[in-house]
Structures are given as C-alpha cells and as structure tokens.
C-alpha cells in the first residue's frame, strides 16, 4: 500500500536521500577501503562492520526512493476550525476521563509514544475533519470503540518532535 505523504514529507525524504548519497555513502566507502587495507579479511571485524553499515545505508536509500515513487501526495491544509494534518489536538477521552494531546501526521511520521498519530489510525481517521466541541466515536474493531471530545485544535506547526522514521 502506498504511503500518504505531504509535500513537506517529500522534501524531508529527498533531503535525507541526498545526505545519504553525498555524505554517508562517501564515508561508508572510505571506511570499507580503510578496513580492507588492514590485511586479512577473514578475521577483520572492522571490515565486516564497515560493509554492514554501507549496506544498511544503501538499503535505506532504496527504501526511501521506492517510497517516493509509490507515494500518494495528500493536502495538509484544512479549514481553520477543523482538525487536519499537522494540527495538535487536545482530546477528552470519555471512557477514561482523561485529557490527551496528539498531533495528526502522515503514517511515515507517526510515533504514538511521542503523541504523533497517523491520519490512517483509528483515532486519526475518526477526528480528521471534525471541529472543537465535536463528540467523535473512534471505532477500533467491530466489537470495540470509544468516544472522544475535541477540546482544542492548535494549528501552529512545531517540527521539534517530527522526524522521519529511520532504521
């Protein structure tokens, strides 16, 4: 299934690819060359570690390039009073009687531990497009769901926690 990416996601991925090709690849090749020059490769840990790092970098480049080729670009704009991509939302979870704060992002940037939830997750899909004060049902499975109330929508963008996942 293709990734849903914003134009900003695409820009960040392109920057990572360029950095990996121009900086990391050059260093990885140099590390392999230096380790190979140390002699007997059969017992040379540095050589195997350098090769592993080089291969991991090349794998990441291929993964990101493939992601960009198959990606679906989604619009990250929304109405001023609606929950949209890159908005931070304060939710009151009725079932637990707690307030929680999440930022709605694309799946490539999601990290629920840090409060970044995907637009494709049950919660993200449920609240997207809703307004402050809306009571929204979040369907988790056929037999379970819960209600949240949207208390506050913050449209300011703060990228301090946003990072493209890497291996």
Secondary structure, DSSP 8 states (H G I E B T S, - for coil): ---EE-HHHHHHHHHHHHHIIIIIHHHHHHHHHHHHTTS-GGG-HHHHHHHHHHHHHHHHHHHHHHHHHH-EE------TTB--TT-EEEEEETTTTEEEEEEEE-GGG-BGGGTEEETTSHHHHHHTT-BTT-EEEEEEETTEEEEEEEEEEE----TTS------
